Amino acid sequence: MNTDLLMDNLTSPALLFFLLGIIAVQVKSDLEIPENTSKFISLYLLFSIGFKGGQELAHSSFTLDIIWGVVFGIAISIIIPFYSFFILKKKLGPYNAGAIAAAYGSVSAVTFVTAISFLEVQNLEFNGYMVAIMALMEAPAIIIGVILISFYKKDNALRIGGIIKHSFTNGSVLLIMGSLIIGMLASDSQAAGIKPFTTDIFKGFLVLFLLDMGMTSGRKLSAFIKNGWFTIAFALLIPLINGCLVAVLSGFVTQETGDRFIFAILAASASYIAVPAAMKIAAPKANPGLYLPMALAVTFPFNITLGFPVYFAVILST
């Protein structure tokens, strides 16, 4: 791995603010970001990503590369939860296995946002349609997780139609897809009118959000560690395997370094927004004390500290 690349990532403001949030919890500081403010920042980040992605799509011609990219992304979100479920089922039972598998097959919008910042540091761009692919990868993983739970528990209460509807009407999915469409429809002059809001202040809001995520992770980390080595090992190894594997396989879909990196991040990330919201309704017997800390307190920090430079190095070497 490139040492300079690792150091650049470890000294980035985004990561350091995340670590500051963890430290604040450990020293029992009264530092806090109000819940309403945190929610607003989350909505802003999703809106900004979607809108800018839509603008990129508006300037792109609809090609076979886009079709293959969508197919590849959806395939990832189906395959990962399927094999993850069978790794987890014997140890954790079908409900927890299905929920965790759905989380790791789905994607983390916040990891995606942080990955964009990483690419900017490397002076690399990515295609706007990657935003659409990210949004489309949310629902399939949730559906696969629920189908597997339903199959192994023969639980007729899990209605697939309702889960599909919930997946697409989930606030984060709806906002990013809606913003993407609006960005496509907006003219260049209209987009320029809100550029100070969509682009110029983006990084500032990102570091504040990661500060909040650091505090949230810090509160959940100690309790989660008590659950044992198996879940911690899974939360570290599976993202690493998924990210490295997709970093290589994405070369068959696109030669763009930025797009390949985004694919790797989408495969390595785990959802801690859309999936917990869906599983609360679809599989209430699943323990959120497992899948939420795994995604937020273990996988997310791992990806933004060590994962990013590892996946990037794999791409550069293939």
For each residue, the residues with C-beta under 8 A, 3 or more apart:
1: 5 6 309 310 313
2: 5 6 309 313
3: 6 7
4: 7 8
5: 1 2 8 9 309 312 313
6: 1 2 3 9 10 306 309
7: 3 4 10 11
8: 4 5 11 12 121
9: 5 6 12 15 118 121 304 305 308 309
10: 6 7 15 305
11: 7 8 15 16
12: 8 9 15 16 117 118 121
13: 16 17 203 207
14: 17 18 114 117 203 206 207 210 304
15: 9 10 11 12 18 19 210 304 305
16: 11 12 13 19 20
17: 13 14 20 21 207 208 210 211 214
18: 14 15 21 22 210 211 213 214 217 301 304
19: 15 16 22 23 214
20: 16 17 23 24 211 214
21: 17 18 24 25 210 211 212 213 214 215 216 217 218
22: 18 19 25 26 214 215 217 218 221 301
23: 19 20 26 27 214 218
24: 20 21 27 29 31 214 215 218
25: 21 22 28 29 214 215 218 219
26: 22 23 218
27: 23 24
28: 25
29: 24 25
30:
31: 24 215
32: 215
33: 37 38 41 208 211 212 215
34: 37 38
35: 38 39
36: 39 40
37: 33 34 40 41
38: 33 34 35 41 42 209 212
39: 35 36 42 43
40: 36 37 43 44
41: 33 37 38 44 45 205 208 209 212
42: 38 39 45 46 110 172 209 273
43: 39 40 46 47 175
44: 40 41 47 48 205
45: 41 42 48 49 109 110 113 202 205 206 209
46: 42 43 49 50 109 172 175 176 179
47: 43 44 50 51 175 176 179 198
48: 44 45 51 52 179 197 198 199 202 205
49: 45 46 52 53 109 112 113 116 131 176 179
50: 46 47 53 54 131 135 175 176 177 178 179 180 182 183
51: 47 48 54 55 179 180 182 183 186 191 194 198
52: 48 49 55 56 128 131 183 198 199
53: 49 50 56 57 128 129 130 131 132 179 180 183
54: 50 51 57 58 128 131 179 180 181 182 183 184 185 186
55: 51 52 58 59 128 183 184 186 191
56: 52 53 59 60 127 128 129 131 183
57: 53 54 60 128 129 131 132 180 183 184
58: 54 55 128 183 184 185 186
59: 55 56 128
60: 56 57 63 66 127 128 129
61:
62: 66
63: 60 66 67
64: 67 68
65: 68 69 253 254
66: 60 62 63 69 70 127 129
67: 63 64 70 71
68: 64 65 71 72 253 254
69: 65 66 72 73 127 129 130 133 253 254 259
70: 66 67 73 74 129 132 133 136
71: 67 68 74 75
72: 68 69 75 76 249 250 253 263
73: 69 70 76 77 133 134 136 137 263 266
74: 70 71 77 78 136 137 140
75: 71 72 78 79
76: 72 73 79 80 105 137 242 246 263 266 267
77: 73 74 80 81 105 106 107 137 138 140 141 144
78: 74 75 81 82 105 140 141 144
79: 75 76 82 83 105
80: 76 77 83 84 101 104 105 141 242 267
81: 77 78 84 85 101 102 104 105 106 141 144 145 148
82: 78 79 85 86 101 105 144 148
83: 79 80 86 87
84: 80 81 87 88 97 100 101 104 105 238
85: 81 82 88 89 94 97 98 101 144 145 148
86: 82 83 89 97
87: 83 84 234 238
88: 84 85 91 92 96 97 100 101 234
89: 85 86 92 93 94 97 152
90:
91: 88 230
92: 88 89 96 97 100 230 231 290
93: 89 96 97
94: 85 89 97 98 148 149 152 153
95: 98 99 149 153 283 285 286 287
96: 88 92 93 99 100 286 287 290 291
97: 84 85 86 88 89 92 93 94 100 101 148 149
98: 85 94 95 101 102 145 146 148 149 283 286
99: 95 96 102 103 145 149 275 279 283 286 287 288 290 291
100: 84 88 92 96 97 103 104 234 286 290 291 294
101: 80 81 82 84 85 88 97 98 104 105 141 144 145 148
102: 81 98 99 105 106 141 142 144 145 146 271 275 278 279
103: 99 100 106 141 145 270 271 272 275 276 291 294 295
104: 80 81 84 100 101 141 238 239 242 270 295 299
105: 76 77 78 79 80 81 82 84 101 102 140 141 144 145
106: 77 81 102 103 137 138 141 142 270 271 274 275
107: 77 111 112 134 137 138 141 266 269 271
108: 111 112 269 270 271 272 273 295 300
109: 45 46 49 112 113 134 172 176 273
110: 42 45 113 114 209 210 213 273 300
111: 107 108 114 115 265 268 269 300 303 304
112: 49 107 108 109 115 116 134 262 265 266 269
113: 45 49 109 110 116 117 206 209
114: 14 110 111 117 118 206 210 304 308
115: 111 112 118 119 261 262 265 308
116: 49 112 113 119 120 126
117: 12 14 113 114 120 121 203 206
118: 9 12 114 115 121 122 261 308 312
119: 115 116 122 124 125 126 258 261 262
120: 116 117 123 124
121: 8 9 12 117 118
122: 118 119 312
123: 120
124: 119 120 257 258 261
125: 119 258
126: 116 119 130 256 258 259 261 262
127: 56 60 66 69 130 256 258 259
128: 52 53 54 55 56 57 58 59 60 131 132
129: 53 56 57 60 66 69 70 132 133
130: 53 69 126 127 133 134 259 262 263
131: 49 50 52 53 54 56 57 128 134 135 176 180
132: 53 57 70 128 129 135 136 177 180
133: 69 70 73 129 130 136 137 266
134: 73 107 109 112 130 131 137 138 176 262 266
135: 50 131 132 138 173 176 177 180
136: 70 73 74 132 133 139 140
137: 73 74 76 77 106 107 133 134 140 141 266
138: 77 106 107 134 135 141 142 167 170 172 173 271 274
139: 136 142 143 164 167 168 173
140: 74 77 78 105 136 137 143 144
141: 77 78 80 81 101 102 103 104 105 106 107 137 138 144 145 271 275
142: 102 106 138 139 145 146 163 167 274 275 278 279 282
143: 139 140 146 147 160 163 164 167
144: 77 78 81 82 85 101 102 105 140 141 147 148
145: 81 85 98 99 101 102 103 105 141 142 148 149 275 279 282 283
146: 98 102 142 143 149 150 158 160 163 278 282 283
147: 143 144 150 151 160
148: 81 82 85 94 97 98 101 144 145 151 152
149: 94 95 97 98 99 145 146 152 153 155 158 282 283 286
150: 146 147 153 154 155 156 158 160
151: 147 148 154
152: 89 94 148 149
153: 94 95 149 150
154: 150 151
155: 149 150 158
156: 150
157:
158: 146 149 150 155 163 282 283
159: 162 163
160: 143 146 147 150 163 164
161: 164 165
162: 159 165 166 281 282
163: 142 143 146 158 159 160 166 167 278 281 282
164: 139 143 160 161 167 168
165: 161 162 168 169
166: 162 163 169 170 277 278 281 282
167: 138 139 142 143 163 164 170 173 274 278
168: 139 164 165 173 174
169: 165 166 173 174
170: 138 166 167 173 174 274 277 278
171: 174 175 277
172: 42 46 109 138 175 176 273 274
173: 135 138 139 167 168 169 170 176 177 274
174: 168 169 170 171 177 178
175: 43 46 47 50 171 172 178 179
176: 46 47 49 50 109 131 134 135 172 173 179 180
177: 50 132 135 173 174 180 181
178: 50 174 175 181 182
179: 46 47 48 49 50 51 53 54 175 176 182 183
180: 50 51 53 54 57 131 132 135 176 177 183 184
181: 54 177 178 184 185
182: 50 51 54 178 179 185 186
183: 50 51 52 53 54 55 56 57 58 179 180 186 191
184: 54 55 57 58 180 181
185: 54 58 181 182
186: 51 54 55 58 182 183 190 191
187: 190 191
188: 191 192
189: 192 193
190: 186 187 193 194
191: 51 55 183 186 187 188 194 195 198
192: 188 189 195
193: 189 190
194: 51 190 191 197 198
195: 191 192 198 199 200
196: 199 200 201
197: 48 194 200 201
198: 47 48 51 52 191 194 195 202
199: 48 52 195 196 202
200: 195 196 197
201: 196 197 204 205
202: 45 48 198 199 205 206
203: 13 14 117 206 207
204: 201 207 208
205: 41 44 45 48 201 202 208 209
206: 14 45 113 114 117 202 203 209 210
207: 13 14 17 203 204 210 211
208: 17 33 41 204 205 211 212
209: 38 41 42 45 110 113 205 206 212 213
210: 14 15 17 18 21 110 114 206 207 213 214
211: 17 18 20 21 33 207 208 214 215
212: 21 33 38 41 208 209 215 216
213: 18 21 110 209 210 216 217 296 300
214: 17 18 19 20 21 22 23 24 25 210 211 217 218
215: 21 22 24 25 31 32 33 211 212 218 219
216: 21 212 213 219 220 296
217: 18 21 22 213 214 220 221 296 297 300 301
218: 21 22 23 24 25 26 214 215 221 297
219: 25 215 216
220: 216 217 223 224 292 293 296 297
221: 22 217 218 224 225 293 297 298
222: 225 226
223: 220 226 289 293
224: 220 221 227 231 232 289 290 293 294 297 298
225: 221 222 232
226: 222 223
227: 224 231 232 289 290
228: 231 232
229: 232 233
230: 91 92 233 234
231: 92 224 227 228 234 235 290 294
232: 224 225 227 228 229 235 236 298
233: 229 230 236 237
234: 87 88 100 230 231 237 238 294
235: 231 232 238 239 270 294 295 298 299 302
236: 232 233 239 240 298 299 302
237: 233 234 240 241
238: 84 87 104 234 235 241 242
239: 104 235 236 242 243 268 269 270 299 302 303 307
240: 236 237 243 244 268 302 307 310
241: 237 238 244 245
242: 76 80 104 238 239 245 246 267 268
243: 239 240 246 247 264 265 267 268 303 307 310 311 314
244: 240 241 247 248 264 310 311 314
245: 241 242 248 249 267
246: 76 242 243 249 250 263 264 266 267 268
247: 243 244 250 260 261 263 264 311 314 315 318
248: 244 245 251 314 318
249: 72 245 246 252 253
250: 72 246 247 253 254 259 260 263 264 315
251: 248 254 255 260 315 318
252: 249
253: 65 68 69 72 249 250 263
254: 65 68 69 250 251 259 260 263
255: 251 260
256: 126 127 259 260
257: 124 260 261 315 316
258: 119 124 125 126 127 261 262
259: 69 126 127 130 250 254 256 262 263
260: 247 250 251 254 255 256 257 263 264 315
261: 115 118 119 124 126 247 257 258 264 265 311 312 315
262: 112 115 119 126 130 134 258 259 265 266
263: 72 73 76 130 246 247 250 253 254 259 260 266 267
264: 243 244 246 247 250 260 261 267 268 311 314 315
265: 111 112 115 243 261 262 268 269 303 307 308 311
266: 73 76 107 112 133 134 137 246 262 263 269
267: 76 80 242 243 245 246 263 264
268: 111 239 240 242 243 246 264 265 299 303 307 311
269: 107 108 111 112 239 265 266 299 300 303
270: 103 104 106 108 235 239 275 294 295 299 300
271: 102 103 106 107 108 138 141 274 275 276 295
272: 103 108 275 276 292 295 296 300
273: 42 108 109 110 172 276 277
274: 106 138 142 167 170 172 173 271 277 278
275: 99 102 103 106 141 142 145 270 271 272 278 279 291 295
276: 103 271 272 273 279 280 288 291 292
277: 166 170 171 273 274 280 281
278: 102 142 146 163 166 167 170 274 275 281 282
279: 99 102 142 145 275 276 282 283 284 286 288 291
280: 276 277 284 288
281: 162 163 166 277 278 284
282: 142 145 146 149 158 162 163 166 278 279
283: 95 98 99 145 146 149 158 279 286
284: 279 280 281
285: 95
286: 95 96 98 99 100 149 279 283 290 291
287: 95 96 99 290 291
288: 99 276 279 280 291 292
289: 223 224 227 292 293
290: 92 96 99 100 224 227 231 286 287 293 294
291: 96 99 100 103 275 276 279 286 287 288 294 295
292: 220 272 276 288 289 295 296
293: 220 221 223 224 289 290 296 297 298
294: 100 103 224 231 234 235 270 290 291 297 298 299
295: 103 104 108 235 270 271 272 275 291 292 298 299 300
296: 213 216 217 220 272 292 293 299 300
297: 217 218 220 221 224 293 294 300 301
298: 221 224 232 235 236 293 294 295 301 302
299: 104 235 236 239 268 269 270 294 295 296 302 303
300: 108 110 111 213 217 269 270 272 295 296 297 303 304
301: 18 22 217 297 298 304 305
302: 235 236 239 240 298 299 305 306 307
303: 111 239 243 265 268 269 299 300 306 307 308
304: 9 14 15 18 111 114 300 301 307 308
305: 9 10 15 301 302 308
306: 6 302 303 309 310
307: 239 240 243 265 268 302 303 304 310 311
308: 9 114 115 118 265 303 304 305 311 312
309: 1 2 5 6 9 306 312 313
310: 1 240 243 244 306 307 313 314
311: 243 244 247 261 264 265 268 307 308 314 315
312: 5 118 122 261 308 309 315 316
313: 1 2 5 309 310 316 317
314: 243 244 247 248 264 310 311 317 318
315: 247 250 251 257 260 261 264 311 312 318
316: 257 312 313
317: 313 314
318: 247 248 251 314 315
